[in-house]
Amino acid sequence: MKRFVLLILLLGCLTTWTEAQSEQIKLKWELGHSKDAKTPPSKWVPSIVPGAVQLDIARAEKYAPHYYAEHWKDYLWMEDVYFTYRSSFKKPALISDDRLYFRSLGIDYEFEIYLNNEKIFYQEGMFTPVYLDLTDKLKENNQLLVKIFPVPKLPGMQVHKQASQSAKPPVAYGWDWHPRLIPSGIWDDTFLEIQPSARVTDISADYVLNDELTRAEIDLTLSGRNLKGGKYSWILRDISGKDVLKAEGTFKSDEEKVPLTFDKPELWWPHDHGSPYLYTSSFSLFDQSGKQIQDQRSKIGFRRVRLVMNEGGWIEPVKFPKTRSVPPVQFEINGRKIFCKGTNWVPPDIFPGTITRERYARLIDLAIEANFNILRIWGGGIVNKEAFYELCDAKGILVWTEFPLAGNNYEGTPRYLSVLEQESASIINRIKKHPSLALWCGGNELFNTWSRMTDQSLALRLLNSQCFRLDPNTPFMNTSPVMGMGHGYYIFRNEATGEEVFQLMDRSKFTAYTEFGMPGPASVDILKTIIPSNELWPPKAGTSWESHHAFKAWEGNTWLCQDIIEDYFGKSGSLEELVANGQLLQGEGYKCIYEESRRQKPYCSIAANWCFNEPWPTAANNSLISYPDIPKAGFYAVKNACRPVLASSRFLKFRWSEGEIFSAEIWMLNDLPEDVPAGKVTIKLSAGNEQITLLEWNYNKMTANTNQTGPTVRYRIPYWTGNRFMLLLEVEGHPEFNSEYTLAYKRAGKR
């Protein structure tokens, strides 16, 4: 018999349980479609579950890949039809009081389930698992049908606003980096499962740490069915396998509550501030004869997360009439304020059913390589699968989790609020067990003029109350951004004003920069896989370049911004030259924002770019990682800008001309939770084969998590032959602290 990993909706800070006393029966599925709910499909094709209806149809009908040229348009008709999954199975041999369940961890989005032509279930919502006891309705030969309704769309609304009365992620309806391709179908693990009649189905291990963080008061709650008279054992083991806490007893009913005290727990930390320590939890259930009938394993992390007021926040506003100060957005982990360097995580694929643990692991490893310690899970996309949170727990990444609301006015109609209540409860109860969870957020950009929600909007009041009721010790924020936080800017230079990111950041002051972007083209190799050869050069609007978001994607001529690139470096002679120069601008722009954000601490406490990854291969956008997991050159620039300690420079523009006085402030940045010894920085300019030493700076010892301001260097730009030069900061004895910046150069005239 095959054993499997059972994903139970646990409470507390627990990760996935391994279940040894259940048998999974894998189902073989086929798929059909029809124009209305009453007409059965006339044709059936093989289906891969988990997956998406679009991918099944594309395989069967031999569609061209959705990511190549304009072929995503071939899939649009599928959002308006009914799809039906069909599977047949024989009644399994059930021993004693065993039961047979149909379990699905995710079906997208509105659906009905039939067993032997009898409707047994209906649900709207893709994040609430399905758990159905089929035992009493079984025949010798059985048929399961899962009927998927057309995707929800508000008539008369444009693009993503069509999703504003559903809990379906709006990104797939069309965004400035995502095509209109709306996935549907069974998107997470789905199977039949044989279980004993007596079973613990919900385990809560909620805890509170004392002020000294030396003791955890744990409320262990075990609940399920047919438990009376059964015995249980719950053991907590440290990383070496030693038992550190134990509870045993006999169930008096179907719910048992056990208060426990755990002294001196090792704390879970984000990876750049300590060890993401995880204990192993072991639960066993025994029947009245003493036979073990359930055996489960999990990981538990102990940590305290708070949002506290940013330094200087209480004095705002400075002038009368006084009103409220900026809200707190400073993360405090285990009593320590940390600077959050991170990114905005978007769905790793248009079709979430294809996302595997391995794909999550590769992207999370890249986030750690980039020196990120937090991921903002953007509210326009999916709520990620369990594997994502398990990996963040193990690798020490904080997770800011948003509910699936973005850029819309989610009116509080009774139907919508009912679905949102159901979906949010499922999301909270699943994710709150993970120590990596740092924040609940109502959604993306809901207080902006294009959304027009407020803190009085019923949907946000509901989400706040749900989080308080189900997970009161995790912070909650209505939306991002809120007052004091910044979203934007998203291109290297504002064409309306001529201002570059350097000037914009110099006069900027925010408690957090939770979205900012710098566009960069994909590599030439990737471009060749998505754009037909006859369209590759030169890039033009109205072609596959536009469908892949190089033109007319956002404001102005985004995201390729070829005019800006060529203004700095001259007309491109090839695609290779254009891509190289565009990726250079992306890297230098991102370095500016990340480093300036760090220079603005302690008032500023977060820097997270838009965005990290992408769900399909784009020609150009703000991402650091091209689909599926290929770093752009800008990734490595950001990796350098987010090193815990580095020499840094602030300058006010990108292009400098011959004869101008070049000026740059020199800093040392330190995000470590420990002191950094004194040292020396040498500042140089480099152009071609020439290097000019400008200054040496002896910086003082830096205390933990503090920066140090240094001198301002000034130098008259000489004549050079190229179109760029470099500023070099070299730290004696610590090359890992060195930094370099590439800047544009313009000669005074012809020679």
C-alpha positions in Angstrom: 0.0 0.0 0.0 1.2 3.5 -0.8 1.6 5.9 2.1 1.5 9.6 1.7 1.9 13.1 3.2 -1.5 14.2 4.6 -1.9 18.0 4.8 -4.1 18.7 7.8 -5.4 22.1 8.6 -3.6 22.5 11.8 -3.6 25.5 14.2 -0.6 26.9 16.0 2.9 27.1 14.6 3.2 23.6 13.0 4.3 22.5 9.6 3.0 19.6 7.5 2.2 16.4 9.2 3.4 13.1 7.9 0.6 10.5 8.2 1.4 6.8 8.3 -2.0 5.2 8.9 -3.8 6.3 5.8 -3.9 4.9 2.3 -4.0 7.1 -0.7 -5.8 5.9 -3.9 -4.7 7.8 -6.9 -7.4 8.6 -9.4 -7.1 8.7 -13.2 -8.9 11.7 -14.7 -10.3 12.7 -18.0 -11.7 16.1 -19.0 -14.6 17.4 -21.2 -16.3 20.7 -21.7 -19.7 22.1 -22.7 -21.3 25.5 -23.3 -23.9 25.2 -20.5 -24.4 23.4 -17.2 -27.0 20.9 -18.4 -25.3 19.7 -21.5 -22.8 16.9 -20.9 -19.4 17.0 -22.7 -19.4 15.3 -26.1 -15.7 14.5 -26.0 -13.2 13.5 -23.3 -9.5 14.0 -23.2 -6.8 12.7 -20.7 -6.2 15.1 -17.8 -3.3 15.6 -15.5 -4.2 16.4 -11.9 -3.1 18.7 -10.4 -2.9 20.9 -13.4 -5.3 23.2 -15.3 -8.1 22.7 -17.9 -6.2 24.9 -20.4 -3.2 22.6 -20.3 -5.2 19.5 -20.8 -7.0 20.9 -23.8 -3.8 22.3 -25.2 -2.1 18.9 -25.0 -5.1 17.1 -26.6 -5.7 19.6 -29.4 -1.9 20.2 -29.9 -2.1 24.0 -29.3 1.1 26.0 -29.7 2.7 26.9 -26.3 0.8 29.8 -24.7 4.0 31.7 -24.0 5.1 31.8 -27.7 4.2 34.8 -29.9 0.5 35.6 -29.6 -0.7 32.1 -28.9 -2.0 32.9 -25.4 -5.0 34.4 -27.3 -5.9 30.9 -28.5 -6.9 30.0 -24.9 -9.3 32.8 -24.2 -12.5 30.9 -25.1 -11.9 28.5 -22.2 -12.9 31.0 -19.6 -16.5 31.0 -20.7 -17.4 27.2 -20.8 -18.1 24.5 -18.2 -15.5 21.9 -17.7 -16.1 18.5 -16.2 -13.5 16.1 -14.7 -14.4 12.5 -14.7 -12.9 9.5 -12.9 -14.1 5.9 -12.2 -13.0 3.6 -9.4 -14.0 0.3 -7.8 -15.2 0.2 -4.2 -12.0 -0.5 -2.2 -11.9 -3.3 0.4 -12.5 -1.5 3.7 -11.3 -3.2 6.9 -13.4 -3.0 10.1 -14.6 0.6 10.5 -12.5 2.2 7.8 -14.0 5.1 5.8 -13.3 6.3 2.3 -12.8 10.0 1.7 -12.5 12.2 -1.3 -9.9 14.9 -0.6 -8.8 17.8 -2.7 -6.5 20.5 -1.5 -7.6 23.0 -4.2 -10.2 23.2 -6.9 -10.4 26.5 -8.9 -12.9 28.2 -8.6 -16.6 27.4 -8.5 -17.6 23.8 -8.7 -20.0 20.9 -8.0 -19.1 17.3 -7.2 -21.2 14.3 -8.2 -20.9 10.7 -7.1 -22.7 8.2 -9.3 -24.8 11.1 -10.8 -25.8 12.4 -7.4 -24.7 15.9 -6.5 -23.0 15.7 -3.1 -21.1 19.0 -2.8 -21.0 22.6 -4.1 -18.3 25.3 -3.3 -17.2 28.6 -4.5 -13.5 29.3 -3.6 -10.2 27.7 -4.5 -8.4 27.9 -1.2 -10.8 25.8 1.0 -10.0 22.1 0.8 -12.6 19.5 0.1 -13.0 16.6 2.5 -16.0 14.3 1.7 -16.9 11.0 3.3 -18.1 8.8 0.4 -18.4 5.5 2.4 -22.2 5.3 2.7 -22.8 6.2 -0.9 -20.4 3.7 -2.5 -21.4 1.1 -5.2 -19.2 -1.7 -6.5 -18.3 0.6 -9.5 -18.3 4.3 -9.0 -18.0 7.5 -11.0 -16.8 10.9 -9.7 -17.5 14.1 -11.6 -16.1 17.5 -10.7 -18.0 20.2 -12.7 -16.1 23.5 -13.0 -18.2 26.7 -13.7 -17.0 29.4 -16.1 -14.7 31.9 -14.4 -16.4 34.6 -12.4 -16.7 37.9 -14.3 -18.5 41.1 -13.5 -20.2 42.3 -16.7 -19.2 45.7 -18.0 -15.9 45.8 -16.0 -12.5 45.9 -17.6 -9.6 43.5 -17.0 -8.8 42.6 -13.4 -11.8 44.6 -12.1 -14.0 41.7 -13.4 -12.8 39.7 -10.4 -13.9 42.3 -7.8 -16.8 40.3 -6.5 -15.0 37.0 -6.2 -12.1 35.6 -4.1 -10.3 34.5 -7.3 -6.9 36.1 -7.8 -7.4 39.0 -10.2 -3.9 38.9 -11.8 -5.0 36.4 -14.4 -7.6 38.7 -15.8 -4.8 40.9 -17.2 -2.0 42.9 -15.7 1.0 44.9 -16.9 3.2 41.8 -16.7 0.6 39.0 -17.0 -1.5 38.1 -20.0 -5.2 37.6 -19.8 -5.2 33.9 -19.2 -7.4 32.8 -16.4 -6.6 29.3 -15.0 -9.3 26.9 -13.9 -9.5 23.3 -12.7 -8.0 21.0 -10.0 -4.8 22.8 -9.0 -3.6 21.0 -5.9 -3.3 17.4 -4.7 -6.5 15.4 -5.1 -7.1 11.7 -4.2 -9.2 9.1 -2.4 -8.1 8.2 1.1 -8.9 5.3 3.4 -8.9 6.3 7.0 -9.7 4.6 10.3 -13.0 5.7 11.8 -11.3 7.2 14.9 -9.1 10.0 13.9 -7.6 13.3 15.1 -8.3 15.8 12.3 -7.2 19.0 13.9 -4.2 19.7 16.1 -3.7 23.2 17.6 -0.5 24.1 19.4 -1.0 27.8 20.0 1.6 29.4 22.3 2.6 32.7 23.8 6.2 33.5 24.8 6.8 35.4 28.0 8.4 38.9 27.9 11.9 37.4 28.4 11.3 34.9 25.6 12.4 32.1 27.9 9.1 30.2 28.3 6.3 29.2 26.0 2.8 28.6 27.4 1.3 26.1 24.9 -2.4 25.4 24.5 -2.4 22.0 22.8 -5.9 21.1 21.4 -6.6 17.7 19.8 -9.9 17.3 18.0 -11.5 14.8 15.6 -14.1 12.0 15.4 -14.8 8.9 17.4 -12.0 9.7 19.9 -13.7 8.9 23.2 -11.7 6.2 25.1 -8.7 6.4 22.8 -5.3 7.2 24.1 -2.8 9.8 22.7 0.8 10.7 23.0 2.4 14.0 22.0 6.2 14.5 22.1 8.3 17.5 21.2 11.9 16.7 20.3 14.9 19.1 19.7 17.1 19.1 16.7 19.3 16.3 18.2 16.2 14.0 18.7 16.0 14.5 22.4 12.6 14.5 24.1 12.0 18.0 25.6 8.2 18.0 26.3 5.5 15.3 26.5 1.8 15.0 27.0 -0.2 11.7 27.3 -3.8 10.9 28.2 -7.2 9.4 27.3 -9.8 11.2 25.2 -13.0 11.9 27.2 -14.7 13.4 24.1 -13.8 14.3 20.6 -11.8 17.3 21.8 -9.0 17.3 24.3 -7.3 20.5 25.6 -3.9 20.2 27.3 -2.0 23.2 28.8 1.7 22.8 28.6 4.7 24.9 29.7 8.0 24.7 27.7 11.0 26.3 29.3 14.0 27.8 27.4 12.9 27.1 23.9 15.4 27.7 21.1 14.0 30.5 19.0 13.3 30.6 15.3 15.1 33.5 13.5 15.3 34.7 9.9 18.4 33.3 8.4 20.4 36.6 8.5 19.8 37.1 12.3 20.2 33.6 13.6 19.1 30.0 13.1 15.6 29.1 11.9 15.4 26.5 14.6 12.6 23.9 14.2 11.6 21.3 16.8 10.1 17.9 15.7 6.6 17.1 17.0 5.3 13.6 17.2 1.7 12.7 17.7 0.3 9.1 18.1 -3.3 7.9 18.6 -4.1 4.5 20.0 -7.4 2.6 20.1 -8.8 1.2 23.4 -6.9 -2.0 22.9 -3.6 0.0 22.7 -3.1 -0.5 18.9 -1.6 2.6 17.2 -4.0 3.9 14.6 -2.5 7.3 13.8 1.1 8.5 13.7 2.1 12.0 12.6 5.2 14.2 12.5 5.6 17.9 12.1 8.0 20.8 12.7 7.3 23.6 15.3 9.1 27.0 15.5 8.9 29.3 18.4 9.2 33.0 17.7 7.5 36.3 18.5 6.7 38.7 15.7 5.4 42.3 16.2 4.9 45.4 14.2 6.2 48.4 16.2 6.4 52.1 15.6 9.2 53.2 13.3 11.7 55.5 15.0 10.5 59.0 14.6 7.0 58.0 13.7 5.3 59.3 16.9 6.4 62.9 16.2 4.4 63.0 13.0 2.7 65.0 11.9 5.0 67.8 13.1 2.6 70.7 12.7 -0.9 71.4 14.0 -3.7 70.5 13.6 -2.4 67.1 14.9 -3.9 63.9 13.6 -2.7 60.3 13.8 0.9 59.3 13.3 2.1 57.0 10.5 1.2 53.4 11.4 3.9 51.0 12.6 5.6 48.9 9.9 8.9 48.1 11.8 9.2 44.3 12.2 10.4 43.2 15.6 11.4 39.5 15.7 12.1 38.1 19.2 12.5 41.5 20.6 15.0 42.7 17.9 14.2 45.3 15.3 15.4 44.2 11.9 15.7 45.9 8.6 13.7 43.8 6.1 15.3 43.5 2.7 13.1 41.6 0.3 10.9 41.4 -2.7 7.4 41.0 -4.0 6.7 37.4 -4.8 4.2 36.7 -7.6 2.8 33.4 -8.8 5.6 31.3 -10.2 3.4 30.1 -13.0 0.2 31.2 -14.8 -1.1 27.7 -13.9 -0.6 27.1 -10.2 -1.4 23.4 -10.6 2.1 23.0 -12.2 4.0 24.5 -9.3 6.0 21.9 -7.5 8.1 21.8 -4.3 11.2 21.8 -6.4 10.2 25.0 -8.2 9.5 26.7 -4.9 12.8 25.6 -3.5 14.8 26.9 -6.5 13.2 30.4 -6.2 13.5 30.6 -2.4 17.1 29.6 -2.7 17.6 32.5 -5.1 15.9 34.9 -2.7 18.4 33.8 0.0 21.3 34.2 -2.4 20.0 37.8 -3.0 20.4 38.4 0.8 16.6 38.8 1.2 15.0 38.0 4.5 11.3 38.7 3.6 8.9 37.9 0.8 5.7 39.9 0.3 3.1 37.5 -1.2 1.3 40.0 -3.4 -2.5 40.0 -3.0 -3.2 39.9 -6.8 -1.9 36.3 -7.0 -2.5 32.9 -5.4 -2.0 31.9 -1.8 0.9 29.6 -2.1 0.8 25.8 -1.4 2.1 24.2 1.8 5.5 23.4 0.3 6.2 27.1 0.0 5.7 27.8 3.7 7.5 24.7 4.8 10.6 25.8 2.8 10.4 29.3 4.2 10.2 27.8 7.7 13.3 25.7 7.1 15.3 28.3 5.3 14.5 31.3 7.6 12.5 33.6 5.3 9.9 35.9 6.7 6.6 35.8 4.8 4.2 38.7 4.4 0.9 37.1 3.3 -1.8 39.0 1.6 -5.3 37.8 1.0 -6.4 37.6 -2.7 -7.6 41.2 -3.1 -5.8 43.7 -5.3 -6.6 46.9 -7.1 -10.4 46.6 -6.9 -13.2 47.9 -4.8 -14.4 44.6 -3.2 -18.0 45.7 -2.2 -19.3 43.9 0.8 -22.2 42.1 -0.7 -23.6 39.2 1.4 -22.5 36.6 -1.2 -18.9 38.0 -1.5 -18.5 38.3 2.3 -19.7 34.7 2.8 -17.1 33.4 0.3 -14.4 35.7 1.7 -15.2 34.5 5.3 -14.9 30.8 4.2 -11.7 31.4 2.2 -9.9 33.5 4.7 -10.6 31.1 7.5 -9.1 28.2 5.4 -6.1 30.4 4.5 -5.5 31.5 8.1 -5.9 28.1 9.7 -3.5 26.6 7.2 -0.8 29.1 7.3 -0.8 30.4 10.8 1.1 27.3 12.0 4.2 28.4 10.1 6.9 30.4 12.1 7.9 32.1 8.8 4.5 33.9 8.8 5.2 37.5 9.8 2.2 39.6 8.7 -1.4 39.2 7.5 -2.4 41.9 5.0 -5.8 42.5 3.5 -4.5 43.0 0.0 -2.7 45.2 -2.5 -3.4 48.9 -3.1 -6.9 48.9 -1.7 -6.8 52.5 -0.3 -5.7 54.0 -3.6 -7.9 56.1 -6.0 -8.3 53.2 -8.4 -9.6 50.9 -5.6 -11.4 53.4 -3.3 -11.7 51.1 -0.3 -11.2 52.4 3.2 -10.8 50.9 6.7 -14.6 51.0 6.9 -15.0 48.6 3.9 -16.8 45.5 5.1 -14.3 43.1 3.4 -11.4 44.6 5.3 -13.3 44.7 8.6 -14.1 41.0 8.1 -10.5 40.1 7.3 -9.2 42.0 10.4 -11.7 40.2 12.6 -10.9 36.8 11.1 -7.2 37.3 11.8 -7.8 38.5 15.3 -10.1 35.6 16.1 -8.0 32.8 14.5 -4.5 34.2 14.8 -4.4 37.1 17.3 -0.6 37.1 17.8 0.3 37.7 14.2 0.2 41.4 13.0 -2.5 42.6 10.6 -2.4 45.4 8.1 -5.4 46.5 6.0 -3.5 47.0 2.8 -0.2 47.9 1.3 0.6 50.7 1.1 -0.8 52.6 4.0 0.1 56.1 5.1 3.8 56.6 5.3 4.7 53.7 3.1 5.7 54.0 -0.6 4.7 52.2 -3.8 6.7 53.2 -6.8 8.4 54.6 -8.8 8.7 51.9 -11.5 11.1 53.1 -14.2 14.6 54.5 -14.3 13.5 58.0 -15.4 10.3 59.9 -15.4 9.9 61.1 -19.0 7.4 63.8 -18.0 9.8 65.6 -15.6 13.2 64.2 -16.7 13.9 63.1 -13.1 15.9 59.9 -12.5 15.5 57.5 -9.7 18.5 59.1 -8.0 16.7 62.5 -7.5 13.4 60.8 -6.6 15.0 58.8 -3.9 17.1 61.7 -2.5 14.0 63.6 -1.6 11.9 60.6 -0.6 11.1 59.7 3.0 9.0 56.7 3.8 8.7 54.2 6.7 8.9 51.4 4.1 9.4 51.0 0.4 7.2 47.9 -0.3 7.0 48.3 -4.1 9.5 49.9 -6.4 10.6 48.8 -9.8 13.3 49.1 -12.5 12.5 47.5 -15.9 15.0 45.3 -17.6 14.7 43.2 -20.7 15.0 39.4 -20.7 18.1 37.8 -22.0 18.5 37.3 -25.8 18.2 33.6 -25.3 14.8 33.9 -23.6 13.6 36.4 -26.1 14.3 34.0 -28.9 12.0 31.4 -27.3 9.0 33.7 -27.1 9.2 36.1 -30.1 9.3 34.9 -33.7 12.6 35.5 -35.5 11.0 37.9 -38.0 9.9 40.1 -35.1 13.0 40.0 -33.0 14.8 43.0 -34.3 14.1 45.8 -34.1 11.5 45.6 -31.3 8.1 47.1 -32.3 4.8 47.8 -30.7 1.9 45.8 -32.1 4.0 42.6 -32.3 4.7 39.8 -29.9 7.0 42.3 -28.1 3.8 44.1 -27.0 2.0 40.9 -26.0 5.0 40.1 -23.8 4.8 43.5 -22.1 7.7 45.4 -23.8 5.3 48.2 -25.1 2.2 49.9 -23.7 2.2 47.7 -20.6 2.1 50.5 -18.0 2.5 54.3 -18.2 4.3 55.5 -21.3 6.5 53.3 -23.4 7.0 50.6 -20.8 8.5 48.1 -20.0 11.3 48.0 -22.6 12.0 51.8 -22.4 14.2 51.6 -25.4 14.2 55.4 -25.8 15.6 55.9 -22.3 18.3 53.2 -22.8 19.4 54.7 -26.1 19.4 58.3 -24.7 22.2 57.3 -22.3 24.2 54.9 -24.5 23.3 55.8 -28.1 21.3 53.9 -30.7 21.6 50.2 -30.3 23.2 48.3 -33.2 21.8 44.9 -32.2 19.4 43.2 -29.8 22.4 42.0 -27.8 23.6 45.6 -27.2 20.1 46.9 -26.3 19.6 44.0 -23.8 23.0 44.6 -22.2 22.4 48.3 -21.7 18.8 47.8 -20.5 19.9 45.3 -17.9 22.7 47.6 -16.8 20.1 50.4 -16.1 17.9 48.0 -14.2 20.8 47.0 -11.9 22.0 50.5 -11.2 18.5 51.8 -10.5 17.8 48.9 -8.1 21.1 49.5 -6.3 20.1 53.1 -5.8 16.8 52.3 -4.2 17.9 49.4 -2.0 21.0 51.3 -0.7 19.1 54.6 -0.2 16.4 52.8 1.7 19.0 51.3 4.0 20.6 54.7 4.5 17.2 56.0 5.7 16.9 53.6 8.6 15.9 53.6 11.4 12.9 55.6 10.2 12.7 53.3 7.1 12.6 49.6 7.9 11.6 47.8 4.7 12.8 47.7 1.1 11.1 45.2 -1.2 11.2 45.6 -5.0 8.5 44.9 -7.6 9.0 42.2 -8.4 11.1 39.0 -7.8 9.8 36.4 -10.3 7.3 36.1 -13.1 4.6 33.6 -14.1 5.5 33.4 -17.8 8.5 34.6 -19.9 8.1 38.4 -20.5 10.2 40.4 -22.9 10.8 43.1 -20.3 9.5 44.1 -16.9 10.6 44.8 -13.4 11.4 41.2 -12.4 14.8 40.1 -11.1 14.2 36.5 -12.2 13.0 35.5 -15.7 10.6 32.6 -16.0 11.0 30.0 -14.6 14.0 30.7 -12.5 16.7 32.4 -14.5 18.4 35.4 -12.8 18.8 38.7 -14.8 21.9 40.8 -14.5 19.9 43.0 -12.1 19.6 40.2 -9.7 23.3 40.2 -9.0 23.3 44.0 -8.6 20.5 43.7 -6.0 22.4 40.8 -4.3 25.3 43.2 -3.9 23.2 46.1 -2.6 21.6 43.8 0.0 24.8 42.4 1.5 24.7 42.7 5.3 27.7 45.1 5.3 28.9 47.2 2.4 30.5 50.5 1.4 27.8 52.6 -0.3 27.6 55.8 -2.3 24.9 58.4 -2.8 25.0 60.5 -5.9 22.3 62.5 -7.5 22.4 61.5 -11.2 23.4 58.8 -13.6 24.9 60.7 -16.5 27.9 63.1 -16.0 29.6 65.3 -18.5 33.2 66.2 -19.2 34.1 69.2 -17.1 31.4 68.7 -14.4 32.2 68.4 -10.8 31.4 64.8 -9.9 30.1 64.5 -6.3 29.2 61.5 -4.2 28.6 60.8 -0.5 30.3 57.8 1.0 28.6 55.5 3.6 29.1 52.3 5.4 26.0 50.2 5.8 25.5 47.5 8.5 22.4 45.4 9.0 24.1 42.8 11.1 22.9 42.1 14.7 26.5 42.6 15.8 29.2 45.3 15.7 31.6 45.8 12.8 35.2 46.9 13.5 36.7 50.1 12.2 38.3 50.1 8.8 39.4 52.1 5.7 37.7 52.8 2.4 39.5 53.9 -0.7 37.4 55.8 -3.3 38.3 55.6 -7.0 37.1 56.6 -10.4 37.7 54.2 -13.3 37.3 54.7 -17.1 38.9 52.4 -19.6 42.4 51.6 -18.4 42.6 54.7 -16.2 42.0 54.7 -12.4 42.0 57.8 -10.3 42.2 57.6 -6.5 40.0 60.4 -5.0 40.1 59.8 -1.2 40.7 57.4 1.7 38.2 57.3 4.6 38.9 55.7 7.9 35.5 54.8 9.3 34.8 54.1 13.0 33.5 50.9 14.6 29.8 50.4 13.7 27.5 49.2 16.3 24.9 46.5 15.5 22.3 47.4 12.8 23.6 51.0 12.3 25.1 52.9 9.4 27.9 55.4 9.3 28.1 58.6 7.2 31.4 59.4 5.6 32.9 62.1 3.5 31.7 63.6 0.2 34.1 63.3 -2.7 34.3 65.8 -5.5 36.3 65.7 -8.7 36.1 67.5 -12.0 35.3 64.9 -14.7 38.2 64.7 -17.3 38.0 63.8 -20.9 37.4 60.1 -21.5 36.8 58.2 -24.8 34.0 55.9 -23.8 30.3 56.4 -22.8 30.6 55.2 -19.2 32.8 55.2 -16.1 32.8 53.5 -12.7 32.9 54.6 -9.1 34.8 52.1 -7.0 34.7 51.7 -3.2 37.4 49.4 -1.9 37.5 48.4 1.8 40.9 47.4 3.1 41.1 43.8 4.2 37.4 43.2 3.4 36.8 42.8 -0.4 33.4 41.4 0.5 32.4 45.0 1.5 33.6 46.5 -1.8 31.1 48.2 -4.1 31.1 49.6 -7.7 28.7 51.7 -9.7 28.6 52.1 -13.4 27.6 55.6 -14.6 27.0 57.2 -18.0 29.6 59.7 -19.4 29.1 62.4 -22.1 32.0 64.3 -23.7 31.8 68.1 -23.9 32.0 68.1 -27.7 33.8 66.6 -30.7 37.6 66.4 -30.6 
